[in-house]
Amino acid sequence: MPITRDDCQALDASDPLRACRARFKLDENVIYLDGNSLGALPRGVAQHVVNVVEREWGEGLIRSWNEAGWYVSPARVGAKLAPLLGAKPNEVIVTESISINLFKLLVTAARMRPDRKVILAEHGNFPSDNHIVDSVARLLGKEARFVPAGEVAKAIDADTGVVTLSHVNYRSAEVQDMALVTQAVHAKGALIVWDLAHSSGAVDLQLDGTKADFAVGCGYKFLNGGPGAPSHIFVAERHLGALDQPLTGWFGHAEPFRFDDGYRRADGVRHMLCSTPQILSMAAFEKALDAFEGVSMAEVERKGRALGDLMIELHDEFLARLGCGLATLRDAKRRGNHVSLTHEAGYAVMRALIERGVIGDFRAPDVMRFGFGPLYVRYVDVHDAVVAIADILESGAFNQKALAARQAVT
Ligand SMILES: Cc1ncc(COP(=O)(O)O)c(C=O)c1O
């Protein structure tokens, strides 16, 4: 018996996270399945940002660097985020973007393994990551080596200094076993930098428990920090004394306001900073984290998997015969928090869906991606989204020239 809309409503009624949806400002006419690209807006964020602008900036002016705690905000917000990552408060700092932070971490890690010439990365990772790997290798005179994610552990050898991997792949949602891979990396004397872009706020991370060395994550996806929200860096406590990052801007200096000519690194994770923090984005991100208050990340992970299982079950029932394919693993334990469906007209289908208020995104060449922000997506949303996809495919409503024309952001 295929699962019905009533069944989905029953699942929502017994969902331990059901109360969290009210923490977000959502349009009830929209089904939002793109929290893996841009999380929804948590209530209270807009008011907080207005407050920061009007009071802290407008009235406090430059005094707010001290009095409103702007100066210490990267570490303060890092400490607030740390429990969601399975990390200690002093191991996380919030700053800049994923790509920039990845650059900093890769160089830092490579400098800790100066005699090893290989940086090992995965084929099919988010392109920005691999462009950065390539550039870091060229800058440092190392070799960038790319293998499929599943072969990384086998490919580590005595030449490998640094390994970098996405914990959850942006396209297939495949999850790497963080503990196992990290162990394999350490067994060969190398270090690992994890990309948590599709993990932070979506899965039950245990950065300390798995002995990860370094990680970088995203503020604007499952953490709902707003467009372009600052990224975060994790450095395992055992490495904090040996950091030597390449972007030696004044915010990572031990005493920026001494204005010394020479660079002296700040103690601890603060050394990973480079520039003046973007306070308005930081304010939005800090407030957005309140949406996770009292929430168990194990429950978040469990619900994300259940929503994905539901989408796959409904795909098999209604979409497979209409030309859709599944580009995500069926095994929920090996899948992150989105489901990717393929269709040869995937872009036009996604545009038609968005016109109906069902929002996902598209990744070339043919992947329609549906992400499940577990704090606000309901089982019934997944059901209704699949009904809409089936209707668009059956009716041919996607078959319009205007829908096929690519917009700049897909
Ligand atoms: C896996 C992954 N890595 C890196 C990035 C790049 O992020 P940023 O634009 O913050 O550098 C993204 C962006 O979506 C991503 O999904």
The ligand as an ORCA input file, in Angstrom:
! r2SCAN-3c Opt
* xyz 0 1
  C      30.034     21.399     -0.652
  C      30.272     22.856     -0.859
  N      31.516     23.335     -0.726
  C      31.795     24.639     -0.937
  C      30.798     25.534     -1.296
  C      31.169     26.959     -1.562
  O      30.737     27.809     -0.565
  P      31.154     29.346     -0.515
  O      30.386     30.037     -1.589
  O      30.726     29.801      0.856
  O      32.612     29.466     -0.708
  C      29.473     25.080     -1.422
  C      28.403     26.010     -1.785
  O      27.264     25.687     -1.959
  C      29.210     23.696     -1.213
  O      27.977     23.194     -1.352
*
